[in-house]
C-alpha cells in the first residue's frame, strides 16, 4: 500500500471510509503495472481530490502491522509518503468512498487501526506532528 502524509499545523490528514468507524491515512493498494508513487498520486486524487505535485513526494517510512477488519495474522505493509498538492491552497475534500477528512495528532491514535497508530507514532518521532 501507498499512503499520503499531508501535514498541516503539526497534524496529519486522515480519512474515514463510509461505513467504517476508524481513521486511515489516504491511500490504497498499488495496481498492476503501477509504481508506489503513481498509486499514491492516484489514491490522493480519488479519495481526497488532491492533485499531488510529483516533485514533492518524499518516502518517509514503511509500516508493517496487523490488518484491520480481517482474520488474525494478516499483515498490511504501508509505505508512507509526505507530499503536497500542486496548488498549495488546494484543500482536501471527501470523495468516492470517503465519508470525511480530518486533521489529527497523536492523541487520536485510539481512533486508528494498528497501521495508523504506528504511522502516527513514527510521524511524532520524526517531529512532523504532535
N, C-alpha and C positions, 0 to 999 in steps of 0.2 A: 504494500500500500504506500501511497504518497500522500502526505498531509501538509497543509499550509499552516504556518505560524505567522499570522498577521498581528503584529504588536502595535498597540496604541495605548499611550499613557500608562505603561508598565502593566498592561493587561493583554491577554491574547484572545483573538476571536474564536468562539466555539459555536457550534450549531446543535439544534435539537431536531432530529428527524421526526416527521409526522408519525404519531403512534408510539413513540419512544419516550422514556422519562429520563434519559441521560444525555449529557453533552459530549460532543465529539469535536475534534479538530476537523475543519472542512477538508475533504479529500476522499480517496477511494482506491479501488483496485486499478492496477495497471493492465490495460487491454493488450491483447496480442498485437505485436508489431509497434508498440508504443513504448517510449522511454519513460522513466520515472518523472522527469521534469515535464514532459509532454502531458502525462497523466495529471500532474499537479495543476498545470495551467487549464486543462480541460475541466477538471473537477471544480476548480475555483470559479470558472465561468458558469458551470451548470448549477452548482449549489448556492453560491452567494453573489453571482453576477459580476465578478471581478475579472477584468482583462489584465492579467499579470504581465509585467514587464520582464521578459526573459533575462535581461541583464542584471536584475536584482535578485534572482533565485540563488539562495545560499544553503548548502547542505548543512544542517545543524547536528543531527544525530539519528540513530535508529533505535526504536523501542521494540523489544520482544516481550510480549505479555499474553496472559490468558485472554482469549477472545470473549467478547460479551454476548450473551444470549445464545450460546451453542453448547454442545456437550463438553463436559470437563476434559481438560487435557489438550484442547485445540488452542494453538497459539496464533497470534497475529504479529506480523513483522511490519512495522510502520516507520518509514523514513520521513522525518520532519524537516521541512524546508522553510526558511524565512524568505519572504518575498513581498514585493509591493506592486500595486496596480500601476499601469502606465500613467494614468491620470491620478495623481496622489490625492486629489479631492474626492475621488470616487468612493462612495460608501457601500459596504456590503449589504445586500438585501436577501431575504429568504426567497428561494425559488425552487421549483421542482419538488423534490421530496422533503425539502427543508421547511419546518414549521416556524422556526425562529432563529435569529442570530443574537449573540450576546458576547460582550467583552467580560472576561473572567480573570481572576487571580488565583493564587494557590489556595486561598480559603474556600474555593469552590470545588476542590478535589473530590469531595464526597458525592458530588453530582455527576462524576465521570466514571466510565468503566476503567479497568486496570491500565490499559494502554494510555488513556487520557490522564490518569493520575500520575503515571510515570513521566509522561511528557511535561506536565506542569512542574513536577519536581526538578526535571532537568532544565527547564526554562528558568526556574528560580536559581539553580546552581550556576547558570550562565549569566545571571544578573540581568535577564531581559524582562522578567515580570516580578511582581511582589507576591 
